[in-house]
């Protein structure tokens, strides 16, 4: 009898998910409340770092209190050199590098006993020690996509909160989208890059994009910008903005782009910073970054189980 009840319940959930997916595939929609209870998720406050103005959450490294930069644009989790010493950790140098907006940074491997954030506790994780940032970090660790996207996560910059779901039977989209319009877009990752990439369009040209909670401004590489209207003579203005991140600092110029399309949403005008690629690596040459300026307008749900990102208005 219990088995029959479970089959019926799973079938009902599947039909409901199919219904809202089919509606949202053709445009915006509204949904009603789901079956999530407070045991299905954990809400964590976002603090904005005084130095970098980026979102930071409380966590633990080997059962000791720590501060984590919430970074959906970082493929891998990195610990700061000062934190390696502070938490009495041991690092092993590697020949690999981390690629960021400012270039490349050497890194080492560090093994923790435990890494904790919200209700997530990871035992014996391997992370990288990062050597070079373009600013002085006041946080202990950059929490990247490799561990963030092991769960469905909701980022609400306007309300200064994030929510992490842990129960597969719960439907986060239904709960988060109560009385809100939303649209979704397919997203996915690879073994070499756990960030959630999706496709956006300019004038029917398709480009890869990511949501980056550790980017204060949305950015577009110059290689892409030139394809959608950025003029060569504007390159002389690259000293107008200095931006910092992994690998150090670089320069950028403001560029206003019209007609960006994400799924069913068309934005008539959006401001980007055009960046010079500090290296020829993939990270900085062919991916558009939507940063905090974009996220202040939309709540974003990284629904990794169903391989999509949902934008709530």
N, C-alpha and C positions, 0 to 999 in steps of 0.2 A: 504493500500500500504506500509506504514511504517512497519507494523507488518510483512508483507511478506519479506521486505528487511532485517529486523532483523533476521528472521528465516534463510534466505539464508546466512547471514554473520556468524551466529553461526555455521551453518552446514559447511561452508568453514573452519572456525577455527578448528572445530572438526576433519575434514578430514586431515588437515595439521598436527595437533598434533598426530593423529593416525599414519600418515606416518612416522614422525621422531621417534616415539616410537618404531614402528616395525623395523626400520632400526637399531636403537641403541640397541635393545635387542639382536642382534647377533654380536655386536662388535662396534668399533669406527666409527665415521662418521663426516662429516662436514655439516654445515647448512648455510643458507643465512639469510639475515637480516629479522627481524620481523617487526610488526606494532607498536612497542612501541615508544612513544614520550616522551619528557622530563617531561611531566606532569604525566607520569605513575610511575615514580620512583624518588628517591632522593639519590644522591651520597654523602657519608660523608667520610671525610678523617680519616685515622687511625693514631694516634700518638702512639709512643712506649714509655711506661713509663720508666723513668730513673732508678728507683729502681728495678722493676720486669721484664723489657723488654717485657711487654705484651701490646696488642693493647687496646688503650683507645679512646673513642669518646666523643664529646661534647653533653651534654644533659641539661635538666632542671628538678629540683625538686621544685614543688610548685612555678613555674615561676622564679626561681632563677638559675643562671648558675651553672652547675656541670660537673664533669668528671666521665664517666662510663667505667668500664672495660668490654669489649665485650667478653662474656664468654659463648660459645655454649656448654661447658661441664658442666655448672652449671644448675641443674634442675630448681632452683628457684632464683628469684632476691633478693639480699641482700644489705642492706645499712650498711655502716661502723659506729661504735659507735661515732666517732668524728663528723660524718655528722649529726647524730641524734641531737647532741647538736648545731652544727653550723646552722642547718635549723630550730631549735626550734621545734622539733618533740617530740611526746610522744610515748613511747614503753611499751608493756605489756609482761611480761615474760611468756614463755610457757614451757611445759615439753618436747617438741620435740627437736631434734638435727639435725644439718646439718652434713652430712658425706662427708669427703674429703680425699685427698691423705695422709694427716697426721693424720687422725683419726676423732673424733667427736667433734663438737663445739656446745655449748648451743646457743639458739637463742630466740629472742623476736619478737613480731608482731608489725609492725608500719603501720599506715594508712596515706597515702599522699593525698593531694588535687588533684595534677596532677603529672604525670610522662611523660616526653617528650624526644624523640630522633628522628632525621630525621624529617619526616612529621607525625610521630605517636604521638598522644596525648591521654593518658589514664587517665580517671577521677576516682578518689577515689580508687586507687589501694591499695591492702594490700601486703606488702612485709615483709621480715624478717630483723631483725638487727642481724648481725653476730659478735660474740664475739672474736673468736680466728683464726688468720691467722699466717702462718709461716713466714711472712715478714711484714714490715711496709708499709701499702698501702698509696699511694699518690692520689688515686682516691676516689670518694665519694660513689660509688655504683657499685655492680657487676650486670650487666644486663644479666639475665639468659634466659634459653630456654622458660620459661613460657610466657614472653612477646616478646622475639625476634622472635619466630616461629609462631606468629599470622599473619605474612606476609612472602612472599617469600623474602629471603635475600641472597645476594651474598657476599662472602668473598674473597677478592683478596689481599693476604698478600704481594705479589711481588710488586704490585702497591700502596700499603698502602691505600687502599680504601675499603669501603663496600657500597653496594647498596641495598636499600629496596624498594620493589615494592608494589604499593597499588591498582592498577587497575586490576580486574580479567579478563578483556577482553584482556589485554596485554599478550603476550607470552614472558616471560623473557628468556627462554632457547634459542629461536631463536635470540634474540638480543645479548645476552652474547656470543653465540657460533659462531658469524660471523667469517668465515674463520678459525675456530679452530676445532681440533678434540676433541671429548668428549665421555664419556661413563656414563651411569647412573646405579643406583642400588636402589632397593626398600628400603624404610626407613619408620619408623613409631615410634609412641610413645604411652604411656598409660596415663590414668588419674593421676596415681601416679608418673609418670616420663615423663615429657614433652620433654626430650632430644630426638633427632632423632637417633635411633639406626638402624644399618644395619648389614649385615653378611659378614665376611671375612673368608678366608680359608687358612689353612696351611696343606699341605699333605692330602688334602681331609677332614680334620677336620674343622668343622664350629664353629665360635666363634662370640659373639656379640661385636660390636665396635661402638665408637662415634668419631666425630670430636670435638676437644677441642681447641678453640682459646686461652685459658688461660693456656695451657701446653706448655712450651718451648721445651720439648722433648716428643716424642712418648713413651708410657709406656705400659708394659704388666705385669699383676699380676703374682706372682710366681706360683700360682696354674695352670695357663695356660701355663706359660713358661716351666714347667716341662713336660707337655704333648707334647711339640714340640721341645725337645732336650736340655733344660737347665739342667745341671748336679748338683746333690746335693752338691758336693764338691765346687761348685762355690759360694755357699752361704756365705762362709767366706770372700768374697770380698765385702760384702754389705756396707762397710765403705768408698767405693771409691767415691760415689756421694751422696751429701745431696740435697734433693728436698723439696720444701716448698709449702704449699697451705692451704686450709681450714683444720682446726684441728691441725695445727702445721707443724713440719718437720719430715721426715723419710729418710731412706737410700735406695740406689739402686745401681745396678751394670749393666754395659753395656753388651748387649747380641745381637749378630748379627744373624738375622733370614733370611733364604733363602726361596724363593718360596711363598711369600704372594700373595694371589689372591683376587682382588676386582672386581667383575663383570667380564668383559672381560680383565682386566689388570692383568698381572702377574709381580710382582717386584722380580727380581732375588736375591736382597739382600737389607735388611733394618735394621737399627740399632735401638734397643729399649733399654730402661732402665727397668730392672726387679725390681719391687717394692715388698717389704714386705707389706702385708696387715696390716694396723694399727688396723683395726677392722674386725669383721666377717660380716660386712654389705655387701649387694649386690654391692654397688658402687665400692668397692675396691677389689672385689674378682673374678668377672667373666666378666669384660668388658675391652676390649683393647682400648687404647686411642691413636688416631692419632693427634699429636700436631703440633706446628708451623714449626718444621723441615720438616714435610710432606707437610704442606700447602704452603711452599715456592716454591713447584714444581707444584702445581695445584690450579686453581681457583675453588672454591666450591660454588655450588648453592643449597641452601636448598629449594627445591620445595615442600613445605608442602601441597599445594593444591592437587598435584598429587602423594603425598606420595613417594617421591624419593629424592635422592641426586644426583646431576650431577657434574661430575668432568671434568673441561676444561683444555686442554693442550695447 
